[in-house]
C-alpha cells in the first residue's frame, strides 16, 4: 500500500500552465531584498558581511522562478543556505540569517507546481538543510520540532491548494463531458431530421427524373439546401465529441417546450414571455436556449434566497434569438453557485453555435442569465466543383 502510494506520487506530472510572473512577485522580491540589506547592515560579524549579503540576495532571486522551476529554486536556495551553514560550522562562528524566512515560500511552491519526482527531491534537500542548520545553531528539542513544522506546513498548504485545484479541473472536465454527451444526443435528432428529409426528396427526385426532369432539378436544389443546413448543424454541434455510446432516442426540446416550466409546481413561480419572430429557428439553437433556461431555473430553485418569481423572456429578430432568465431573489455580490458546472458547460455549447452567454447579479437584485444566438450558424461554404467553360 505504501509502495503504491509512493509510486503514484513519484509519477505525478507537473500541473499544466503555471501562472506567469506578476507584479506581486517583484514587490515580494523588493521587500525581501530590502529586509536582507537591513539585516546584513545590522550584523555584528562584519567579516562575513559580503557572504551574508550574497546568500540573502540568492534566496530572494529564487522566488522569481518558484512556479516555473520549483526544484531548481529549492536546490539553489537551500543549497546556498546549506553551504553557508556548513561554513559556519567549520570555518566561522557567525549567526544565522533571519532572511531565510522568505524561503518558507519555496516548499509551498515546490509541492504546488512541481512534479512528483521534483517534490521528493526538493523535500530531501530541505530536510537535509534543516538538520545541518540546527547543528550550526544548537537549539532545544521544541525549537527543532517547530523548525521542521514550519517548513512541512508550508509544503502541506501547497499540497492542499494543488488537490483543490486538481479536483476543480476534473469536475469541470466531467461537466464538459456530460455536455458533449448531450450534444451527441441532440446531434442525432437534429441531423437525423435533415437526413430523413434528404432521403425522401432523393426518392422523389428519382421518380421525377425520367418524366419531369425540370421538377427533378428543383428537388436537387432542395436536397442541396437541406444538406448544407445539416452540415452547418453538425459542424456547430460536434466540436470534439468523444462519446462512443449509443444516442438516446428522446425527443429534442424546442422553444415551445419552455411552457413546461410555467406548469411546474413549487416556488418560485415561472412566467414566460415571447416576442418577435420565433419561427424557423434552427433546431440546434432551440435546444441550446431550452437547456440554458432549464439550467437557470434549476439554479434559482436551488440557490436563490427569497425568490418568488422567475421571468423567462424570449425575443427573436431577423438575425438572432435572445433569451433572458431573471429572478427576484435577494441581491447578491457574486455567483451564488460558484461550484456549479451547468452554466460552465453551457458556455461551450454557446461558443460552438457562435453566440454569447452572460450571467451576473441584476440591477434590482436577484440573478440574471442572458444568451443570444444567431438564427443561422456561420460555417465555411462547402467547396463547389469548378464550372466548365462553354
C-alpha positions, 0 to 999 in steps of 0.5 A: 500500500505504501509502495503504491502510494509512493509510486503514484506520487513519484509519477505525478506530472507537473500541473499544466500552465503555471501562472506567469510572473506578476507584479506581486512577485517583484514587490515580494522580491523588493521587500525581501531584498530590502529586509536582507540589506537591513539585516546584513547592515545590522550584523555584528560579524562584519567579516562575513558581511559580503557572504551574508549579503550574497546568500540573502540576495540568492534566496530572494532571486529564487522566488522569481522562478518558484512556479516555473522551476520549483526544484531548481529554486529549492536546490539553489536556495537551500543549497546556498543556505546549506553551504553557508551553514556548513561554513559556519560550522567549520570555518566561522562562528557567525549567526544565522540569517533571519532572511531565510524566512522568505524561503518558507515560500519555496516548499509551498511552491515546490509541492504546488507546481512541481512534479512528483519526482521534483517534490521528493527531491526538493523535500530531501534537500530541505530536510537535509538543510534543516538538520545541518542548520540546527547543528550550526545553531544548537537549539532545544528539542521544541525549537527543532520540532517547530523548525521542521513544522514550519517548513512541512506546513508550508509544503502541506498548504501547497499540497492542499491548494494543488488537490483543490485545484486538481479536483476543480479541473476534473469536475469541470472536465466531467461537466464538459463531458456530460455536455458533449454527451448531450450534444451527441444526443441532440446531434442525432435528432437534429441531423437525423431530421435533415437526413430523413428529409434528404432521403425522401426528396432523393426518392422523389427526385428519382421518380421525377427524373425520367418524366419531369426532369425540370421538377427533378432539378428543383428537388436537387436544389432542395436536397442541396439546401437541406444538406448544407443546413445539416452540415452547418448543424453538425459542424456547430454541434460536434466540436470534439465529441468523444462519446462512443455510446449509443444516442438516446432516442428522446425527443429534442426540446424546442422553444415551445417546450419552455411552457413546461416550466410555467406548469411546474409546481413549487416556488418560485413561480415561472412566467414566460414571455415571447416576442418577435419572430420565433419561427424557423429557428434552427433546431440546434439553437432551440435546444441550446436556449431550452437547456440554458433556461432549464439550467437557470431555473434549476439554479434559482430553485436551488440557490436563490434566497427569497425568490418568488418569481422567475421571468423567462423572456424570449425575443427573436429578430431577423438575425438572432434569438435572445433569451433572458432568465431573471429572478427576484431573489435577494441581491447578491455580490457574486455567483451564488453557485460558484461550484456549479458546472451547468452554466460552465458547460453551457458556455461551450455549447454557446461558443460552438453555435457562435453566440454569447452567454452572460450571467451576473447579479441584476440591477434590482437584485436577484440573478440574471442569465442572458444568451443570444444566438444567431438564427443561422450558424456561420460555417465555411461554404462547402467547396463547389466543383469548378464550372466548365467553360462553354 
